Amino acid sequence: MGKLEGKVAVVTGGSSGMALASAKRFVEEGAYVFITGRRQETLDEAVRLIGRNVTGVRGDASNLDDLDRLFDTVRQEKGSIDILYASAGTGEAVPLGEITEQHFDNTFNLNTRGTLFTVQKALPLFNDGGSIFMTGSIASIKGFPGFSVYAASKAALHAFARGWLNELKDRKIRVNVLSPGQIATPIQQQVFDEDAMRQMETLIPRGKMGDPEEIATVALFLASDDSRFVNGVELYVDGGTAAI
């Protein structure tokens, strides 16, 4: 029997990268998974890759109508949720002096506002004893040049987690943050050129990027009862980068 046998999970941004690898792992461990993505073609391919026990719902986590449609679908198909992995996010390097209102709004609307309302809209469907976790980033504590807005949008998530776990303690719902380091994903390859990728690798003690499957194993830990005594933490999954 898998670690998530009979559970229902929602993974936003689950059409690619770390979230897709996690959704696939959840299904392998017995869960039924709902994934979201903004592009239908990419979402359809993710559903095909996962192969079974999955529903794809196209939508943008910063759009509240799209979130309502997501959770209406969950309600109609499964009725309740045990696991929420709020992973939809965006990041772009813009140095101080060049930051625009649009850059700020786009980043915070998805990473911070979108995460908040994803969690809030999921709560009426949540089973007691469930697990909520969000994708943070080690950028929030490392001070990478050009990523101050992104870092700030992710730093807010741990503050959310601390407050929400206290509000949800009577329901035994855990709230944590999974903060990846340098992971080789399609989005990262769009943001950084080869020189930047090599430079980032030099910051990792093992000298090699992580891969999405290494995040998925930690997502499984946070989703399952293996982490039943883990609550309110920001868990860095970065090969030690944040520690040095």
Secondary structure, DSSP 8 states (H G I E B T S, - for coil): --TTTT-EEEEETTTSHHHHHHHHHHHHTT-EEEEEES-HHHHHHHHHHH-SSEEEEE--TT-HHHHHHHHHHHHHHTS-EEEEEE---------TTS--HHHHHHHHIIIIIIHHHHHHHHGGGEEEEEEEEEE--THHHH--TT-HHHHHHHHHHHHHHHHHHHHTGGGT-EEEEEEE-SB--HHHHHHS-HHHHHHHHTTSTTSS-B-HHHHHHHHHHHHSGGGTT--S-EEEESTTGGG-
